[in-house]
Amino acid sequence: MNDLKFAFRQLLKNPGFTAVAVFTLALGIGATTAIYSIIDAVLLNPISSREAERLVELGERHYGNRGEPRFGGITVHTLEALRAKEEYFSDIVWLERLDLERKTADFIDEIGGHVVSPGFFNLWNIAPILGRTFSKDEAVRLIEYDRVDRNAVMVLSYSLWQSRFGGQPDVLGKAIEANGCHFTVIGVMPPHFQFPNGNYPSFWVPVENPNPREESGNIQAFGRLKPNVSLVQIQGMLDALAKQLVQEHPAVFDTAWRQRGQGFGVLARPLQHAFTQAPYGAEGLQRTLLGLLAAIGFVLMIACVNIANLMLAKTEQRQQELAVRAAVGASRWRLLRQLFTESALLAFCGALAGLVLAVWGLKVLALLIPENFPRVRPIVLDGSTFAFTLLVTMGTALAFGLAPAWRGSRVSVNDALKRAGASATINVLWRRYRSALVIAEVALSLLLLAGAGLMIDSVIRLLRANPGYDSENLLLVHPGLLRGEKYGVSERSAAIHGALFDEMQRRFAALPGIEAVGIAKLSGFREGFIIDGREDSVGLMQAGIGIGSSDLFRVMRIPLLAGRHFNESDVSPGAATVIVNDAMARLCWPGQAALGKTFRDHGGNVYEVVGVVANARIGLRGRFVDPVEPTFYRPYYEQSRTGGYGPYFVLRSQNDPRALIPAAREIVKSVENSMTAPWFQVARQTFYNATEAQRVYMIYLVVFALVGLLLAALGIYGVLAYSVGRRTREIGLRIALGAKPGHVIAMILSEGGRLVGGGIVVGLIAAFWLTRLLQSQLFEVSSTEPSVFITVVVFLSGVALLACLLPARRAASINPMEALRHE
């Protein structure tokens, strides 16, 4: 306690030093704590349930666009078979998509949600913020894809409660009339419960059974393993179950698309993977968060180095005090403990202030998490976060406090008592140690600046990227899906194929300021096609486009590289002509002209290439960092009955396309209001929004880099200023003997330049290796881009020169007479 009291008095005695040190540590510890809290809640421990290690997700082996195996949903047959395995599972819950529809004055209002088994919420150990969850006797039966057999209860997500009911607390007991039934609200979940669709407005309805005709694998199932049942045992059982299902339901599981690659399989994996691996963008989020944690770790190290230098300087100034303590009986261990207690108290104060900053930082850093990212744990400062902060604080205290304490404990009593502290000669070893700290600061700053510079270059290239067409004044109009009783399921495709969309196109073209209207339809997934001369099929995307005045290529100004556009003859019976993009031409016929080439599908239909167009990101769905998919195009009328995304229109305007949105909405409503509300994309804005993740990441890296640079500059200034202070008599003597101010400035700059140059060399060596970890975040930029590194070195050198110049000018202005009387 005496050590703590004395340490506290020492901090109060030097308020300037204390304030700078505490603020520096608070910045580093606070940001590190905030980022760790997000990583812990989103990636490390995303499940709040008891015995989370016994929870598994159950799925079937699906295949992606490129034929790669994926973990996917299950069919109703698989779910029934799993529920019968009571010797392996103590509980199985499941969920399936449900859309509620109700007619409004304009369009059909569609609310997306899920039907779930009655015990679904028991799996998560999360209480609602209003009301309650389900009881077993409240489950209804699902009789069709979107129909239940009677009125039901529902639990709302927080986002749906806010958007549909204005966050009113009297929402309990209110009902939504949709799909021919009433759904009464009995509870509202907290905002952090965003599963399985992230921040998507959702609800949950308890049902006894999934859709009885669900055979495409859209059911998500989760199970709690019985004690002493391992994941290896479960997977062995599931392998046998998969073979059984193929035998019992060959029409469902023995099909070509389920048996390709590794064949059909039923899989189990820890439930944590549903949060860290399944969502789109999860891998990128992991890299982003871990990258930011590393970046702020560098800032914290720079802060520790800075404070270590300051503590060393203070220790040097206290040599006589420490010598007196040693002379009256204090042991080296006693001095070491006293000095380290001061460092630990300083770190503790920095940690307390850092926790305050972390509360604010959580709100800012949470913007990095995509809205569709599922999570069930709140991002708060909890017990694990405090433990992490304590660990960081202890490490920080050791990092900046151990060396000064060790230095102070080894004071020479005779030397210290015979000379003044400021004029005492610094041990060469400790002088080199302090120089090494400055070199480390500069190297870490260069690392941060290099990462920030690469991200800046990447974002600039992203914003200037060419999508493959002219995106100026371009508006995409996506009509809603046909719904309601007016069109049966079998009639909806025919309605789109018929005059409905032709009428919309005609009215869009008549709008003032419209130059052209195109139409397109994307499949959204790869299918296998056979290329002559190849043994294996090739995965290709397909799309439909309009012809003549609705030709998508002409409207979007996509260059035609070879061949011709579609004409009326391409929609005649028996015509099987296609236009391919450059990516498909290079993939299927490398080094050859694609015109006139043919390929076929597995049904025996043969297609002939009549044109080649430039690569273009037509759907505006893919990210620029993803490669353009090999795609072939057919006339829209030939593709309109196939699956995939609904058709949409592309409007080229003479002016700002945003002004067209109200009129376009009215056109869709007047043509057909038995559909969900249309949505619109302004091409330029969509491209800008697609770079949001990279832009946010860049901003954080730039902020961290600038903070690190500022700390490094202060460190350089502090070391040189301290050196000038200790060498006052020497410099005064030099000036008295005739040294010019320019010579003195050059001497100090040379001392600082050696430190900065050493740091730049070390930083460049480390940066050429560590920046490779950023490559997945970069667009058309190498992780060793020379122009970025040259700019960083020049910028860092300029800031370092300014930091060196201030002590140098102070040294040159020393009065020789005052210096000779100094101490």
C-alpha positions in Angstrom: 0.0 0.0 0.0 2.9 2.4 0.7 4.2 1.7 -2.8 0.8 2.5 -4.3 0.4 5.7 -2.3 3.8 6.9 -3.4 3.2 5.9 -7.0 -0.1 7.8 -6.9 1.7 10.9 -5.5 4.3 10.6 -8.3 1.6 10.6 -11.0 -0.1 13.7 -9.4 3.3 15.4 -9.2 3.7 15.1 -13.0 0.2 15.9 -14.3 1.4 16.6 -17.9 3.3 13.3 -18.2 0.4 11.4 -16.5 -2.3 12.9 -18.8 -0.3 12.1 -21.9 0.5 8.5 -20.8 -3.0 7.7 -19.6 -4.6 9.1 -22.8 -2.1 7.1 -25.0 -2.8 3.9 -23.1 -6.5 4.5 -23.1 -6.5 4.9 -26.8 -4.7 1.6 -27.4 -6.3 -0.5 -24.7 -9.8 0.9 -25.4 -9.7 0.2 -29.1 -8.1 -3.3 -28.5 -10.9 -4.1 -26.0 -13.7 -2.9 -28.4 -12.4 -5.0 -31.3 -11.9 -8.0 -29.1 -15.5 -7.7 -27.8 -16.8 -7.9 -31.3 -14.6 -10.8 -32.3 -15.6 -12.7 -29.1 -19.4 -12.2 -29.7 -19.3 -12.7 -33.5 -16.6 -15.3 -34.1 -15.1 -16.9 -31.0 -18.1 -17.5 -28.8 -21.2 -16.6 -30.8 -23.6 -19.0 -29.0 -25.1 -18.0 -25.6 -26.7 -21.4 -25.0 -25.7 -23.7 -22.1 -23.4 -26.6 -23.1 -22.8 -25.0 -26.5 -20.2 -27.7 -27.3 -23.1 -30.3 -27.6 -25.0 -28.2 -30.2 -24.7 -29.2 -33.8 -26.1 -28.0 -37.1 -27.4 -30.8 -39.4 -27.4 -30.4 -43.2 -27.1 -32.1 -46.6 -24.2 -31.8 -49.0 -25.0 -29.2 -51.6 -22.9 -27.9 -54.5 -22.0 -24.3 -55.4 -21.9 -22.6 -58.8 -18.4 -24.0 -59.4 -19.3 -27.5 -58.3 -17.7 -27.1 -54.9 -19.3 -29.1 -52.0 -21.2 -27.0 -49.5 -23.1 -27.4 -46.3 -26.8 -26.8 -47.1 -30.3 -27.3 -45.8 -32.2 -30.6 -45.5 -35.4 -32.0 -47.0 -38.5 -33.1 -45.1 -37.5 -36.8 -45.6 -34.1 -36.2 -43.9 -35.7 -34.3 -41.0 -38.2 -37.1 -40.3 -35.3 -39.6 -40.3 -33.2 -37.5 -38.0 -36.1 -37.0 -35.5 -36.3 -40.7 -35.2 -32.7 -41.0 -33.9 -33.6 -40.4 -30.3 -30.6 -42.3 -29.1 -28.3 -39.7 -30.5 -30.2 -36.4 -29.9 -31.8 -35.1 -26.8 -33.5 -32.4 -28.9 -33.8 -31.4 -32.5 -35.2 -28.0 -33.7 -35.7 -26.7 -37.2 -36.9 -23.7 -39.1 -38.1 -23.0 -42.7 -38.9 -19.8 -44.6 -42.4 -18.4 -44.5 -43.7 -15.4 -46.4 -46.8 -13.6 -45.1 -48.8 -11.7 -47.8 -51.5 -9.2 -47.3 -53.1 -6.9 -49.9 -52.6 -3.1 -49.5 -53.9 -0.2 -51.6 -50.7 -0.3 -53.8 -49.1 -3.7 -53.9 -49.1 -7.0 -52.0 -47.2 -6.5 -48.7 -44.9 -9.3 -48.1 -43.2 -10.0 -44.7 -40.4 -12.6 -44.6 -40.1 -14.8 -41.6 -39.8 -18.4 -40.5 -41.9 -21.3 -39.2 -40.1 -23.1 -36.5 -40.5 -26.1 -34.2 -42.1 -25.2 -30.8 -38.9 -25.6 -28.9 -36.8 -23.5 -31.2 -36.1 -20.7 -28.6 -35.1 -23.2 -25.9 -31.9 -23.8 -27.9 -30.6 -20.3 -27.5 -31.2 -19.5 -23.8 -32.3 -16.0 -24.7 -35.3 -14.3 -23.2 -37.6 -11.9 -25.1 -37.6 -8.3 -24.2 -41.4 -8.3 -24.3 -43.8 -11.1 -23.7 -42.9 -14.7 -24.0 -42.0 -17.4 -26.5 -44.0 -20.5 -27.6 -45.6 -23.4 -25.7 -46.0 -26.8 -27.3 -49.8 -26.6 -27.5 -49.6 -23.4 -29.7 -48.0 -25.1 -32.7 -50.2 -25.2 -35.8 -49.9 -27.3 -38.9 -48.3 -26.2 -42.2 -50.6 -27.4 -45.0 -48.9 -25.7 -47.9 -45.8 -23.8 -48.6 -47.3 -20.6 -47.1 -50.5 -21.7 -45.4 -51.3 -22.8 -41.9 -54.4 -24.7 -40.8 -55.6 -22.1 -38.3 -54.8 -18.8 -36.6 -51.4 -18.8 -34.9 -49.2 -16.9 -32.6 -45.9 -15.3 -33.5 -42.8 -13.8 -32.0 -41.3 -10.7 -33.7 -37.7 -9.8 -34.3 -36.6 -6.4 -32.8 -36.2 -4.9 -36.3 -39.7 -6.0 -37.4 -41.1 -4.6 -34.2 -39.5 -1.2 -34.9 -40.3 -1.0 -38.6 -43.9 -2.4 -38.5 -45.1 -1.4 -35.1 -43.0 1.7 -34.3 -41.5 0.0 -31.3 -44.7 0.4 -29.3 -44.8 -1.6 -26.0 -48.5 -2.4 -26.5 -47.7 -4.6 -29.5 -48.5 -7.8 -27.5 -51.9 -9.1 -28.4 -52.0 -7.3 -31.8 -52.6 -9.5 -34.9 -51.4 -9.5 -38.5 -54.0 -10.7 -41.0 -52.2 -12.5 -43.8 -52.4 -15.7 -45.8 -56.0 -16.1 -44.8 -55.2 -16.3 -41.0 -54.6 -14.1 -38.0 -51.1 -14.1 -36.4 -51.1 -12.8 -32.9 -48.0 -11.2 -31.4 -46.9 -12.8 -28.1 -43.3 -11.7 -27.8 -40.4 -9.5 -29.1 -36.8 -10.8 -29.2 -33.9 -8.5 -28.2 -32.0 -6.6 -30.9 -28.9 -8.9 -30.7 -31.0 -12.0 -31.6 -30.4 -11.9 -35.4 -30.7 -15.5 -36.5 -30.7 -16.9 -39.0 -31.0 -13.9 -41.4 -29.1 -11.2 -39.5 -31.0 -7.8 -39.4 -33.6 -8.9 -41.9 -37.1 -8.0 -40.6 -38.4 -11.4 -39.4 -40.8 -13.3 -37.2 -41.2 -16.8 -36.0 -44.4 -18.9 -36.0 -44.5 -22.3 -34.2 -45.6 -25.3 -36.3 -45.7 -29.0 -35.9 -44.3 -29.9 -39.3 -42.3 -28.4 -42.2 -43.7 -28.1 -45.7 -44.7 -31.7 -46.6 -43.5 -31.1 -50.2 -40.1 -29.6 -49.2 -37.6 -31.7 -51.3 -35.2 -29.0 -52.4 -33.3 -28.8 -49.1 -34.5 -25.5 -47.5 -35.0 -26.7 -43.9 -32.3 -25.7 -41.3 -32.0 -28.2 -38.5 -30.1 -28.1 -35.2 -29.6 -30.7 -32.6 -28.4 -31.1 -29.0 -26.3 -34.2 -28.6 -26.9 -36.5 -25.7 -24.1 -36.7 -23.2 -21.2 -39.0 -24.2 -22.2 -38.9 -27.9 -19.4 -37.5 -30.0 -19.4 -35.8 -33.4 -17.6 -38.7 -34.9 -20.3 -41.1 -33.8 -22.9 -38.8 -35.2 -21.2 -38.5 -38.6 -21.0 -42.3 -38.8 -24.7 -42.6 -38.2 -25.4 -39.9 -40.8 -23.3 -41.6 -43.5 -25.5 -44.7 -43.0 -28.6 -42.6 -43.0 -27.7 -41.0 -46.3 -27.5 -44.4 -48.0 -30.8 -45.4 -46.5 -32.5 -42.2 -47.8 -31.2 -42.8 -51.3 -32.7 -46.3 -51.3 -36.0 -45.2 -49.8 -36.5 -42.0 -51.9 -34.5 -42.5 -55.2 -36.6 -39.9 -57.0 -35.4 -37.2 -54.5 -31.8 -38.2 -53.6 -30.6 -40.3 -56.5 -30.8 -37.3 -59.0 -27.9 -36.0 -61.0 -27.6 -32.7 -59.1 -27.5 -34.4 -55.7 -25.1 -37.2 -56.8 -22.4 -35.1 -58.5 -19.0 -34.5 -56.9 -18.8 -36.4 -53.7 -22.4 -37.5 -54.0 -25.3 -37.1 -51.6 -24.5 -36.9 -47.9 -26.0 -35.9 -44.6 -23.6 -33.9 -42.4 -23.1 -32.6 -38.9 -20.9 -29.8 -37.7 -20.6 -27.7 -34.6 -23.3 -25.1 -34.4 -20.7 -22.3 -34.1 -20.0 -22.9 -37.9 -23.5 -21.6 -38.7 -22.3 -18.2 -37.5 -18.6 -18.2 -38.6 -18.6 -20.1 -41.9 -22.1 -20.3 -43.4 -23.0 -16.6 -43.9 -22.1 -14.8 -47.1 -19.1 -12.6 -46.3 -18.2 -14.4 -43.0 -14.7 -15.2 -44.2 -14.1 -11.5 -45.2 -15.5 -10.3 -41.8 -13.0 -12.6 -40.0 -10.1 -11.3 -41.9 -11.3 -7.7 -41.4 -11.7 -8.0 -37.6 -8.5 -9.9 -37.1 -6.7 -7.4 -39.4 -8.0 -4.5 -37.3 -7.0 -6.3 -34.1 -3.5 -6.6 -35.4 -3.5 -3.0 -36.5 -4.6 -1.6 -33.2 -2.1 -4.0 -31.5 0.6 -2.2 -33.4 -0.7 1.1 -32.2 -0.7 -0.3 -28.6 2.9 -1.4 -29.0 3.9 2.0 -30.3 2.2 3.5 -27.2 4.1 1.2 -24.9 7.4 2.0 -26.6 6.6 5.7 -26.2 5.8 5.4 -22.5 8.8 3.2 -22.0 11.1 5.9 -23.3 9.4 8.5 -21.1 9.7 6.3 -18.1 13.4 5.7 -18.8 13.9 9.5 -19.0 12.1 10.0 -15.7 14.2 7.2 -14.2 17.4 8.9 -15.3 16.2 12.1 -13.7 15.5 10.3 -10.4 19.0 8.7 -10.1 19.9 10.7 -6.9 16.5 9.9 -5.3 17.0 6.2 -6.0 20.6 6.4 -4.8 19.5 7.9 -1.5 16.9 5.1 -1.1 19.6 2.5 -1.8 22.0 4.2 0.6 19.5 4.0 3.5 18.9 0.3 2.9 16.6 -0.3 0.0 17.5 -3.5 -1.9 17.4 -3.7 -5.7 14.2 -5.8 -5.5 12.6 -3.0 -3.3 13.5 -0.4 -5.9 12.4 -2.6 -8.7 9.0 -3.2 -7.0 8.5 0.5 -6.3 9.2 1.6 -9.9 7.2 -1.2 -11.4 4.3 -0.4 -9.1 4.3 3.1 -10.7 4.1 1.6 -14.2 1.3 -0.8 -13.2 -0.7 2.0 -11.7 -0.2 4.0 -14.8 -1.4 1.1 -16.9 -4.4 0.5 -14.6 -5.5 4.1 -15.0 -5.0 3.8 -18.8 -7.2 0.7 -18.8 -10.0 2.3 -16.8 -10.0 5.2 -19.3 -9.8 2.7 -22.1 -12.9 0.9 -21.0 -14.8 4.2 -21.2 -13.5 4.7 -24.8 -14.4 1.0 -25.6 -18.1 1.6 -24.8 -18.1 4.3 -27.4 -15.9 2.3 -29.8 -18.2 -0.7 -29.8 -20.9 1.4 -31.4 -18.6 2.6 -34.1 -16.8 -0.7 -34.8 -20.2 -2.6 -34.9 -20.8 -0.9 -38.2 -18.3 -3.3 -39.7 -20.7 -6.2 -39.2 -22.9 -6.8 -42.3 -26.6 -6.4 -41.6 -27.3 -9.9 -42.9 -24.7 -11.5 -40.5 -26.4 -13.8 -38.0 -25.7 -13.5 -34.3 -27.4 -14.2 -31.0 -25.0 -12.7 -28.5 -25.0 -9.0 -27.6 -21.8 -7.1 -28.3 -21.1 -5.7 -24.8 -18.3 -5.5 -22.3 -18.8 -8.7 -20.4 -16.7 -10.9 -18.1 -14.5 -12.3 -20.9 -13.9 -8.8 -22.1 -12.8 -7.6 -18.7 -10.5 -10.6 -18.4 -9.0 -9.8 -21.8 -8.6 -6.1 -20.8 -6.9 -7.2 -17.5 -4.5 -9.4 -19.5 -3.7 -6.6 -22.0 -3.2 -4.2 -19.1 -0.7 -6.6 -17.4 1.1 -7.1 -20.7 1.2 -3.4 -21.3 2.6 -2.7 -17.8 5.3 -5.3 -18.4 6.0 -3.9 -21.9 6.7 -0.3 -20.9 7.5 -0.6 -17.2 9.9 -3.5 -16.8 12.9 -2.0 -18.5 12.8 1.4 -16.7 12.2 -0.4 -13.4 15.2 -2.6 -14.0 17.3 0.4 -15.0 16.4 2.3 -11.9 17.0 -0.7 -9.6 20.6 -1.0 -10.7 21.6 2.6 -9.8 25.2 3.1 -8.6 25.1 4.8 -5.2 28.6 6.4 -5.3 28.2 7.7 -8.9 24.7 9.0 -8.5 25.5 10.9 -5.3 28.6 12.5 -6.7 27.0 14.0 -9.8 23.9 15.8 -10.9 21.2 13.8 -12.6 21.0 15.8 -15.7 24.7 15.8 -16.4 25.3 12.2 -15.6 26.6 10.1 -18.5 24.0 7.6 -19.8 25.2 4.0 -20.0 25.9 3.1 -23.7 23.8 -0.1 -23.4 20.7 1.9 -22.3 21.3 4.6 -24.9 21.2 1.9 -27.5 18.1 0.4 -26.0 16.3 3.7 -26.2 17.4 4.1 -29.8 16.1 0.6 -30.6 12.7 1.6 -29.1 12.5 4.5 -31.5 13.5 2.3 -34.4 10.7 -0.1 -33.4 8.2 2.8 -33.3 9.2 4.0 -36.8 9.0 0.4 -38.2 5.5 -0.2 -36.7 4.3 3.1 -38.0 5.6 2.2 -41.5 3.7 -1.1 -41.3 0.4 0.7 -40.4 1.0 3.3 -43.1 1.7 0.7 -45.7 -1.5 -1.2 -44.9 -3.5 2.0 -45.0 -1.9 3.1 -48.2 -2.6 -0.2 -49.9 -6.3 0.0 -48.9 -6.5 3.6 -50.1 -5.1 2.6 -53.5 -7.5 -0.4 -53.6 -10.6 1.7 -52.8 -9.7 4.3 -55.4 -9.4 1.6 -58.0 -12.7 0.1 -56.9 -14.4 3.4 -57.2 -12.9 3.9 -60.7 -13.5 0.2 -61.8 -15.1 -0.4 -65.1 -18.2 -2.7 -64.7 -18.1 -3.4 -68.5 -20.7 -0.9 -69.5 -21.7 2.7 -69.3 -23.3 3.1 -65.8 -24.1 6.8 -66.1 -27.8 7.6 -65.9 -28.8 4.0 -65.6 -31.7 2.7 -63.5 -32.6 -0.9 -62.8 -36.3 -1.6 -62.1 -37.0 -4.9 -60.4 -40.8 -5.6 -60.5 -42.1 -7.5 -57.5 -43.0 -11.2 -57.6 -46.5 -12.1 -58.7 -48.5 -13.0 -55.6 -52.1 -13.4 -54.4 -55.0 -15.3 -55.7 -55.2 -13.7 -59.1 -52.3 -15.9 -60.4 -51.9 -19.4 -59.4 -48.4 -20.9 -59.1 -48.5 -22.4 -62.6 -49.9 -19.1 -64.1 -47.2 -16.8 -62.8 -44.5 -17.8 -65.3 -46.9 -17.6 -68.2 -48.0 -14.1 -67.1 -44.5 -12.8 -67.1 -43.8 -14.6 -70.4 -46.9 -13.0 -71.9 -48.0 -9.4 -72.3 -47.5 -8.3 -68.7 -43.8 -7.3 -69.0 -44.2 -6.2 -72.6 -46.7 -3.6 -71.4 -44.4 -2.4 -68.7 -41.6 -2.0 -71.2 -43.8 0.0 -73.5 -44.8 2.4 -70.8 -41.3 2.8 -69.5 -40.1 3.7 -73.0 -42.8 6.4 -73.1 -41.5 8.2 -70.0 -40.0 11.7 -70.7 -36.2 11.6 -70.9 -35.9 7.9 -71.5 -33.4 6.9 -74.2 -33.8 3.2 -74.2 -35.3 0.3 -72.1 -33.7 -3.1 -71.9 -34.8 -6.3 -70.2 -32.7 -9.1 -68.6 -33.1 -12.3 -66.6 -30.3 -14.0 -64.7 -30.2 -17.6 -63.6 -28.1 -16.9 -60.5 -26.4 -20.3 -60.5 -24.1 -22.4 -62.6 -25.2 -25.4 -64.6 -23.0 -28.0 -66.3 -22.7 -27.9 -70.1 -20.7 -30.1 -72.5 -18.0 -28.6 -74.6 -16.8 -30.5 -77.6 -13.4 -31.9 -77.0 -13.7 -31.9 -73.2 -14.4 -34.9 -71.0 -15.8 -33.0 -68.0 -18.7 -30.6 -68.2 -18.1 -26.9 -67.6 -20.1 -24.8 -65.2 -21.7 -21.9 -66.9 -24.2 -19.1 -66.0 -27.0 -18.3 -68.4 -29.1 -15.2 -68.8 -32.0 -13.9 -71.0 -32.0 -10.5 -72.7 -34.4 -8.6 -74.9 -34.0 -8.2 -78.6 -34.4 -5.2 -80.9 -35.3 -2.1 -78.9 -35.0 -4.0 -75.6 -31.6 -5.3 -76.4 -29.7 -5.2 -73.1 -26.3 -4.9 -74.7 -27.3 -1.8 -76.7 -29.0 -0.2 -73.8 -26.1 -0.8 -71.4 -23.6 -0.1 -74.1 -21.7 -3.4 -73.6 -19.2 -3.7 -76.4 -19.8 -6.4 -79.0 -16.4 -8.0 -79.6 -17.3 -10.4 -82.4 -20.4 -11.6 -84.3 -23.8 -10.0 -84.1 -26.7 -9.1 -81.8 -29.9 -11.1 -81.6 -32.7 -10.5 -84.0 -36.2 -11.8 -84.6 -34.9 -15.0 -86.2 -33.3 -16.0 -82.9 -36.7 -16.5 -81.3 -38.1 -18.7 -84.1 -38.9 -22.4 -83.3 -35.8 -24.5 -83.3 -33.4 -21.6 -83.0 -30.7 -22.2 -80.4 -28.3 -19.3 -80.8 -26.4 -17.7 -78.0 -24.1 -14.8 -77.3 -21.3 -15.5 -74.9 -19.2 -13.2 -72.8 -15.4 -13.0 -73.1 -14.9 -15.0 -69.9 -16.8 -18.0 -71.3 -15.0 -17.7 -74.7 -11.6 -17.9 -73.0 -12.7 -20.7 -70.7 -14.3 -22.9 -73.3 -12.2 -22.2 -76.4 -8.9 -20.9 -75.3 -6.8 -19.5 -78.1 -9.7 -20.0 -80.6 -12.4 -17.9 -82.1 -15.7 -18.6 -80.3 -17.9 -17.7 -83.3 -19.6 -20.7 -84.8 -18.7 -23.0 -81.9 -21.4 -25.2 -80.4 -22.0 -26.7 -77.0 -24.9 -28.7 -75.4 -26.7 -29.3 -72.2 -27.2 -32.6 -70.6 -30.7 -32.8 -72.2 -29.1 -33.0 -75.7 -30.0 -29.4 -76.8 -27.2 -27.9 -78.9 -26.4 -24.1 -78.9 -24.5 -22.2 -81.4 -22.4 -19.0 -80.7 -23.3 -16.1 -82.9 -21.7 -13.3 -80.9 -19.1 -12.4 -78.2 -19.5 -9.5 -75.8 -17.2 -7.9 -73.3 -17.3 -9.0 -69.7 -19.9 -7.1 -67.7 -21.3 -7.3 -64.2 -24.9 -7.0 -65.4 -26.7 -8.1 -62.2 -24.9 -5.6 -60.0 -24.9 -8.4 -57.4 -21.3 -9.6 -57.6 -18.5 -7.8 -55.9 -15.7 -6.4 -58.0 -13.2 -8.6 -56.1 -15.0 -11.6 -57.5 -14.2 -12.8 -61.0 -16.8 -12.3 -63.8 -18.7 -15.5 -64.3 -18.6 -17.3 -67.7 -22.0 -16.6 -69.1 -24.0 -17.1 -72.2 -27.1 -15.1 -73.2 -30.3 -16.2 -75.0 -33.3 -14.2 -76.0 -35.4 -13.3 -73.0 -38.5 -15.0 -74.3 -36.5 -18.3 -74.4 -35.2 -17.9 -70.9 -38.2 -16.4 -69.1 -39.6 -19.8 -68.0 -36.4 -21.0 -66.4 -35.5 -20.6 -62.7 -33.4 -17.9 -61.1 -34.0 -14.3 -60.4 -37.1 -12.6 -61.8 -36.7 -10.5 -64.9 -36.0 -6.8 -64.6 -35.7 -3.7 -66.7 -32.8 -1.4 -67.4 -33.7 2.2 -68.2 -31.2 4.7 -69.7 -32.1 8.2 -68.9 -30.9 11.6 -70.3 -30.8 13.0 -66.7 -30.5 11.8 -63.1 -32.3 8.4 -63.0 -33.5 9.0 -59.4 -36.2 11.3 -60.8 -37.7 8.3 -62.7 -38.4 6.2 -59.6 -41.8 7.6 -58.6 -43.1 7.4 -62.2 -41.7 3.9 -62.7 -43.4 2.7 -59.5 -46.7 4.1 -60.7 -46.3 2.3 -64.0 -45.7 -1.1 -62.3 -48.7 -0.4 -60.1 -51.0 0.5 -62.9 -50.0 -2.5 -65.0 -50.3 -5.1 -62.2 -50.7 -4.6 -58.5 -51.0 -8.3 -57.7 -47.3 -8.4 -56.9 -44.9 -7.3 -54.2 -43.6 -3.8 -54.3 -40.9 -3.1 -57.0 -37.4 -2.1 -56.0 -34.9 0.1 -57.8 -31.1 0.4 -58.2 -29.3 3.4 -59.5 -26.2 1.8 -61.1 -23.7 4.4 -59.9 -24.9 4.4 -56.3 -25.0 0.6 -56.3 -21.4 0.4 -57.3 -20.5 2.9 -54.6 -22.4 1.0 -52.0 -20.7 -2.3 -53.0 -17.4 -0.8 -51.8 -18.7 0.0 -48.3 -16.8 -2.8 -46.5 -13.5 -1.8 -48.1 -14.1 1.9 -47.4 -14.9 1.4 -43.7 -11.9 -0.9 -43.4 -9.7 1.7 -45.1 -11.0 4.5 -42.8 -10.1 2.5 -39.7 -6.7 1.6 -41.0 -6.0 5.2 -41.9 -7.1 6.4 -38.4 -4.9 3.8 -36.7 -2.0 4.5 -39.0 -2.2 8.3 -38.3 -2.4 7.7 -34.6 0.6 5.4 -34.8 2.5 8.0 -36.8 1.6 10.7 -34.3 2.9 8.6 -31.5 6.0 7.7 -33.4 6.7 11.4 -34.1 6.2 12.2 -30.5 8.6 9.4 -29.6 11.3 10.7 -31.9 10.8 14.2 -30.6 10.9 13.0 -27.0 14.2 11.1 -27.4 15.9 13.9 -29.2 14.6 16.6 -26.9 15.8 14.6 -23.9 19.1 14.1 -25.6 19.5 17.8 -26.2 18.5 18.6 -22.6 21.2 16.2 -21.3 23.8 17.6 -23.7 23.1 21.3 -23.0 26.6 22.0 -21.6 28.3 20.0 -24.5 26.3 21.9 -27.2 26.9 25.2 -25.4 30.6 24.5 -25.4 30.6 23.7 -29.1 28.8 27.0 -29.9 31.3 28.9 -27.6 34.2 27.3 -29.6 32.7 28.5 -32.9 30.2 25.9 -34.0 27.6 27.5 -36.3 23.8 27.0 -35.7 23.6 25.0 -39.0 26.3 22.6 -37.8 24.4 22.0 -34.5 21.1 21.4 -36.4 22.9 19.0 -38.8 24.3 17.1 -35.8 20.9 16.6 -34.1 19.2 15.8 -37.5 21.9 13.3 -38.2 21.3 11.6 -34.8 17.5 11.5 -35.5 18.0 10.5 -39.2 20.0 7.4 -38.2 17.1 6.3 -36.0 14.5 7.0 -38.6 16.5 5.3 -41.3 16.9 2.2 -39.2 13.2 2.1 -38.5 12.3 2.5 -42.2 14.6 -0.4 -43.2 13.2 -2.7 -40.5 9.7 -1.6 -41.4 10.1 -2.2 -45.1 11.4 -5.7 -44.5 8.5 -6.5 -42.2 5.9 -4.8 -44.5 6.9 -6.7 -47.6 6.0 -9.9 -45.7 3.0 -8.8 -43.5 1.1 -6.9 -46.1 0.5 -10.1 -48.0 -2.1 -10.9 -45.4 -4.1 -7.9 -46.9 -4.1 -9.3 -50.4 -7.6 -10.8 -50.1 -8.9 -7.3 -49.3 -7.2 -5.6 -52.2 -8.6 -4.9 -55.7 -6.1 -4.8 -58.6 -3.3 -3.8 -56.2 -0.3 -5.9 -55.3 0.5 -6.2 -51.6 4.0 -4.9 -52.5 2.9 -2.1 -54.7 6.1 0.1 -55.2 4.3 3.4 -55.6 2.5 2.9 -52.2 5.7 2.0 -50.4 7.6 4.9 -51.9 4.8 7.3 -50.9 4.7 5.9 -47.4 8.5 6.2 -47.0 8.5 9.8 -48.2 5.5 10.8 -46.0 7.0 9.1 -42.9 10.4 10.7 -43.5 8.8 14.1 -43.8 6.9 13.8 -40.5 10.0 12.3 -38.8 12.1 15.2 -40.2 9.7 17.7 -38.6 9.9 15.8 -35.3 13.7 16.0 -35.4 13.8 19.6 -36.5 12.1 21.0 -33.4 14.8 19.7 -30.9 17.5 20.6 -33.4 16.4 24.3 -33.6 16.2 24.4 -29.8 19.8 23.1 -29.6 21.0 25.7 -32.1 19.5 28.5 -30.0 21.3 27.6 -26.8 23.1 30.5 -25.1 26.7 29.4 -24.5 27.0 31.4 -21.2 23.8 29.9 -19.8 24.8 26.4 -21.0 28.2 26.6 -19.3 26.5 27.5 -16.0 24.0 24.7 -16.5 24.1 22.6 -13.3 
